[in-house]
Amino acid sequence: MLVGSMGVVVSFPDRRKSPRKDVGNHLAQIDFRNGRTKVQVCLWDISPEGACLLVPAGTRIPEAFDLIVDGWSHPVKSIWHEKLFVGIRFCGGPEEPVVA
């Protein structure tokens, strides 16, 4: 269950392989890999395999992009998109933790 804009509760079926950790709306950026301006997003929750992002309304999310968290770039794939939320899967990258 997620709380979106205006305090509206949004529920999603839980298909996770491992539990996610709430990170308290940690700021991150999407790098579209095409020279487009990076978009600031909130990292909503995270697991070793993926994460949920809160993105600005109207943001077109490609299938693959880089998620920049605390200066580290992580290649990801978009798995699902529901209103302002995007579920992603990590596709390799730095061994450093995404969020401490």
GIVENDA-V737559 format. One record per backbone hydrogen bond with DSSP energy under -1.0 kcal/mol. NH is the residue of the N-H (numbers start at 1). CO is the residue of the C=O. E is the energy in kcal/mol with one decimal. If there is no record, write none. Layout:
nh: [NH:NH]
co: [CO:CO]
e: [E:E]
This chain:
nh: [2:4:7:8:10:21:23:26:28:29:30:31:39:41:42:43:44:45:46:47:51:52:53:54:55:59:65:66:67:68:69:72:74:76:77:78:79:80:82:85:86:87:88:89:90:91]
co: [10:8:4:5:2:46:44:43:41:68:39:66:30:28:54:26:52:52:21:50:88:45:86:42:84:56:76:31:74:29:72:69:67:65:89:63:87:87:85:82:53:80:51:77:49:75]
e: [-3.9:-3.3:-1.3:-1.5:-4.5:-4.1:-1.4:-1.4:-2.4:-2.0:-2.7:-3.1:-1.7:-2.5:-2.3:-4.0:-2.7:-1.1:-1.9:-3.0:-1.6:-2.2:-3.0:-2.7:-3.2:-1.8:-1.8:-2.5:-3.0:-3.1:-2.6:-2.3:-2.3:-2.9:-2.1:-3.2:-3.4:-1.4:-2.7:-2.3:-2.3:-2.4:-2.8:-2.3:-2.8:-2.7]
